[in-house]
Amino acid sequence: MNNNQKNGQSRRGYTSNFTLVCLLLIAVLTVINIKIFSGIIAKNPEVDIVYNRAEDPAVKEEAKKQAALQKELETSFIELSVSVDDTKAGNLVLVNNSNAYSFEASPKIVPKSPLVPFSGRQSDNYTVSYPAREMMTQEAIDAFNALADDFYAQTGHRDLFMLDSNRSYEDQERVYESKGSDIATLPGHSEHHTGLAFDMQIYQNGAVLAFDGEGDYSWIHQNCHKYGYILRYPHDKTEVTEISYEPWHFRYVGKEHAYYMYTNNLCLEEYIGLLKKYTLDSERLIFTTDEGVQYMIYSQPVGADTDKIYLPKNHSYNISGDNDGNVIVSAILSGN
Ligand SMILES: [Zn+2]
């Protein structure tokens, strides 16, 4: 054995020792790494939440709520398909500077009531400017008949004079051209297109007088909501309606909506805005009128993604578009 062979053997010995040390080191580092990373995983809150999500009380509660809602929808409501045109018809349509009236809308579910003339339909206790030409929906005419009859019974006045109950697009063009943008709304943006609004005057001894809602006539401002009408442009809402005070302009919306607007001092813009918060899966608007009728009102957005609405199975209801992307349902819960 020469020196070279000896050196060769001892180098091999060193090499195998070195390999052993390296392997040991790798094993130790692997164990340490596992400890470090598992520590990080345990401390990472996101991983914790993923792991514990099903146990989270808030998540559990939400899942329970969704399941209850789903069950309620299946047992107490029917699902119907609608179109965007369903948002554009009905007693609650909002027509103003921002929301044009849709003459051509053809809704699937919401009734688009035809306009009918006052001739042969009006009570004896008021006058209509041109009964054969002035038109509203039958429901709005019936409501006004009841109002005028009660007004006569209460005050002895039968001198109410109704005009401008419906204007065509061309009528409004003429009004706009003659009165200007300060007074008249743009054609297509007038409430008078809807057949749900009219202007009031007083007809006395062959003369037509302005209706200011003062004196005996204040009865109409204070009571029209009981018949489903609202004073559409109140003096304290001019910034919202963008229309100056019009004591003579009335709008039919239906009893339940008129009641809520009157008792909560809301104009139509404010009420439509408020209803957007009340949906089937959040909170519904529930209230009881002075006459003891309890209503539940909710709004359902209709658009490109959602074309289904839910209607109550076991209660009678009214349904209307808001002309602002939603269908509003008002169900009578009790007391009718
Ligand atoms: Zn008017």
Residues whose N, C-alpha, C, O or C-beta is under 5 A from the ligand:
A	BS01	ZN	F198 D199 H249
